[in-house]
């Protein structure tokens, strides 16, 4: 993952904004330890900052913030476009042949230059949050992937418009004093998390999935647009429904295999979380089928046998032939994570899996940069 942030102000000088953006970036160093960058637009009092975790094209050519070859657009991007190679070929067939890198960020930028933002996002398959500056129309765009896998918060601190991957980046703003949102507290007590568009703070919101927020900096008018919806993708004609079970299984297998294959593309080591359940076992099985080497798998177990399921992951790993690493943790080690939770999530979040998820992520990071999981399948 990477960390993005930015600020637009009507009254602060550019140098002051640059200092704030630097501090915002520093608060997100855990999201992107490989590189950092700050871009300023003095004419419009706009600053972008970026923390990079290099996955595709780990050279300096993938540095962000990144500007398009035409000079019109500048982007900060967090995530991955899984079909970027397909999009690149389509662009090349249209005469775009000059490339500075092999990164998906550059493909995204050049696609936006050629097709426009909305059509590009409709063509893009991936998980992402981005901010895009259009220097011709003087508009700032924020966008989020189809299902909201990657986070982006935005809103106002005083007169300053701000955005970031995490709330902690907004809280370093010297004027941050936003009150707690009482409706968000009520939502948390009902759902055990705070659903979009609210955050725990007043005037700070989460961008909904598949949405583009556009702000005209000349008029300070903003509007939302939707670039994708599940409803429009579902077949309306009942005659198109698949009724043959074998066809369903073949189609599902093909789609899952393609999805896993796309997500294994990286210039850094890739692994997987393996719990031994159906979802993660299926993902790992497909990864091992697609790989010529042993897949690195990771799991967490518990010293209390009443809660420990690590033996399932061990059995799956043995059957598939993965390179498996497991960590058995004690109740004390679990409790030691709890004080870190507020800093990790920035706002109330009551899913009990957050503790073992942190531990297995920490375990995997010592060996791989990217980890695929079956989380969400259930």
ROMIPA-997610 format. One record per residue (C-alpha): residue in three letters; x negated, y negated, z. Coordinates in steps of 0.02 Angstrom, whole numbers, plus 50000, padded with zeros to 5 digits. Layout:
ALAXYZ/...
This chain:
UNK500005000050000/UNK499534981849985/UNK500064966250077/UNK500794950949993/UNK501244933950065/UNK501504916150011/UNK502144899050057/UNK502954884249970/UNK503084867650059/UNK503854850750022/UNK502794840950144/UNK501184850250189/UNK499564846850092/UNK498874861049987/UNK497344863650099/UNK498464865950250/UNK499504878650154/UNK497924887650101/UNK497384889450282/UNK499094896250329/UNK499054908350183/UNK497334914250237/UNK497984917950412/UNK499494926850339/UNK498334937450234/UNK497224941650383/UNK498724947950480/UNK499024960650340/UNK497244967250326/UNK497834984550381/UNK498904985450223/UNK497454981350108/UNK495684983750173/UNK494834984450002/UNK495004966649938/UNK495864950049967/UNK496284934649867/UNK497144917749878/UNK497874907849733/UNK498444889849747/UNK499524878949635/UNK499174861249693/UNK500454853249577/UNK501874862749661/UNK501204865549837/UNK501294884349815/UNK500054897249881/UNK499984916149857/UNK498894928049959/UNK498544946549934/UNK497754961050028/UNK497294975549916/UNK497274994249942/UNK496475000049780/UNK497325015349704/UNK497345012449515/UNK495775004549441/UNK494785002249602/UNK493574990149517/UNK493624971249537/UNK494664970449378/UNK496194974549482/UNK495944959249594/UNK497494949549645/UNK498294936949637/UNK498244940449450/UNK498714929049306/UNK499354934549136/UNK498274932948981/UNK499444919448916/UNK499204909649077/UNK501064907349109/UNK501304919749252/UNK500404923349415/UNK500854938349523/UNK500554946449691/UNK501104964449688/UNK501274978249816/UNK501664995849759/UNK501435006749606/UNK502235007649434/UNK502265026249398/UNK502625024649212/UNK501345010949181/UNK500425021549052/UNK502045023548953/UNK502385004748963/UNK500605001148909/UNK500805011848753/UNK502435003048711/UNK501584986148728/UNK500124991648621/UNK501344997448486/UNK502004979548488/UNK500264972448457/UNK499634969248633/UNK497874976248631/UNK496854965048748/UNK496684972448922/UNK495554967149066/UNK495864982549173/UNK496744999249184/UNK497834993449329/UNK499724994749333/UNK499794976649393/UNK499084970249229/UNK500284981149130/UNK501724973949232/UNK501124956049201/UNK500914958349013/UNK502594967049004/UNK503394952149091/UNK502544940448968/UNK503234950648822/UNK504964956448882/UNK505344944749027/UNK505504949349211/UNK507234957249215/UNK506994968549064/UNK505264973649124/UNK505934978949293/UNK507314988749208/UNK505974998249111/UNK504845000749264/UNK504885016249372/UNK504055014349540/UNK504055007149714/UNK503604988849733/UNK503844971649802/UNK503194956749707/UNK503124937849694/UNK502964929849523/UNK502634911749479/UNK503234905349310/UNK502214889849271/UNK503294884949121/UNK505004885349204/UNK504274880849376/UNK505174895449457/UNK504664907449594/UNK505354925149583/UNK505384938349719/UNK505874956149671/UNK506044973049756/UNK506104990849689/UNK507715000249653/UNK507915008449823/UNK506954996449934/UNK505465007649968/UNK504284992849982/UNK504694978850105/UNK504794960250076/UNK505404947050198/UNK505784929150151/UNK506584913450221/UNK506234896650298/UNK505114891150439/UNK505624873050460/UNK505544865950283/UNK504294878950221/UNK504884893450114/UNK503874909050156/UNK503804927250105/UNK502774942250158/UNK502704961150166/UNK502864960750355/UNK503604949150485/UNK501934947550574/UNK501264937650427/UNK502674924950445/UNK502434923550633/UNK500664916650612/UNK501414901050532/UNK500994886850654/UNK502814880950658/UNK503614898050681/UNK504944896850817/UNK506394905750734/UNK507694911850858/UNK508244929850874/UNK509764933850768/UNK511154940150882/UNK512064948750738/UNK510474958350701/UNK510374964150881/UNK512174970150868/UNK511764979350706/UNK510264987550787/UNK511304994050932/UNK512525001250806/UNK511345008450676/UNK509675010450770/UNK508854998950643/UNK509214981850566/UNK509954983950391/UNK509614971650252/UNK509834957350219/UNK509554952550401/UNK507964953050503/UNK507794951150690/UNK507474932450664/UNK508664918850607/UNK508304911550434/UNK507174926350391/UNK507944939450277/UNK507534955650188/UNK507714955449999/UNK508984969049952/UNK508424983349838/UNK508504980749649/UNK508704961949670/UNK507774946949602/UNK507784930749702/UNK507384915749592/UNK506984898749663/UNK506864883449551/UNK505524873049637/UNK506044857349542/UNK507844857649605/UNK507614869149756/UNK509104879349694/UNK509034898249718/UNK510034912649647/UNK510084931649650/UNK510184943649506/UNK510314962649500/UNK509214971649375/UNK509764989649415/UNK511194998649502/UNK511545016849534/UNK513355014949480/UNK512875010149302/UNK511705025049290/UNK512985037949343/UNK513915045949197/UNK515715039849187/UNK516275053549069/UNK516725069349166/UNK516325079349009/UNK514485074849033/UNK514385083949199/UNK513265099149205/UNK514245114449261/UNK513035128449221/UNK511995132449376/UNK510455138049278/UNK510465121649181/UNK510605111949343/UNK509085121049416/UNK508045118549258/UNK508495100149247/UNK508135097249432/UNK506475106449420/UNK505935096149269/UNK506405079549350/UNK505555083649516/UNK503995089949428/UNK503885074149323/UNK504145063149474/UNK502805071949576/UNK501605071849428/UNK501815053049406/UNK501485049849590/UNK499895060249590/UNK499065048349466/UNK497735038949563/UNK495895034449561/UNK495745039149745/UNK496055055249844/UNK497885060649857/UNK498665072049988/UNK500355076350062/UNK501275077150227/UNK501865094850260/UNK503125098450397/UNK503615115750336/UNK505385110050298/UNK506235111850129/UNK505855094250064/UNK503995093050101/UNK503695111450057/UNK504495108749886/UNK503465093149853/UNK501845101849903/UNK502275117149799/UNK502475106149645/UNK500865096749685/UNK499885112949699/UNK500655119249538/UNK500085103349449/UNK498345102749528/UNK496785112249478/UNK496095109949655/UNK496765113549828/UNK497985100049884/UNK497565091750049/UNK499035093850169/UNK499285086750343/UNK500465090550485/UNK500765086150667/UNK501195099050800/UNK501675097550983/UNK500915106251133/UNK502685109151198/UNK503245125051109/UNK505075119951121/UNK504745105950995/UNK503285112750895/UNK503625117750714/UNK501845116950651/UNK501805135750621/UNK503045133250479/UNK501875121050394/UNK500425132950424/UNK501365147250340/UNK501845136550190/UNK500055130550172/UNK499395148250178/UNK500645154050047/UNK500275139549929/UNK498405139349961/UNK498225121250014/UNK496805113450112/UNK497755111050274/UNK497375099750423/UNK498455099450578/UNK498405090050742/UNK499255096650899/UNK499695082151013/UNK500145081551197/UNK501585071751275/UNK500315059051336/UNK499635056251160/UNK501405053451099/UNK501755041051239/UNK500135031851201/UNK500845027151030/UNK502425019251102/UNK501615002551154/UNK501005000550974/UNK502745002150899/UNK503264983750914/UNK501694978250822/UNK501874991750689/UNK503684987950645/UNK503874969650699/UNK505724971950737/UNK506774985050830/UNK506785002250748/UNK507405017550844/UNK507025032350732/UNK506155045150843/UNK505115051350696/UNK504135035050693/UNK502905041650824/UNK502385057850735/UNK502435048550568/UNK501135036350632/UNK500055050550698/UNK500115060750538/UNK499745045150435/UNK498245041450546/UNK497665059450526/UNK497845059250337/UNK496965042450315/UNK495315050050369/UNK495345061050213/UNK496475053250082/UNK497075036050027/UNK498765041349960/UNK499965053750042/UNK501575059949962/UNK502995065550074/UNK504705073450059/UNK505425060350176/UNK507145054550121/UNK507675070550035/UNK508825074850178/
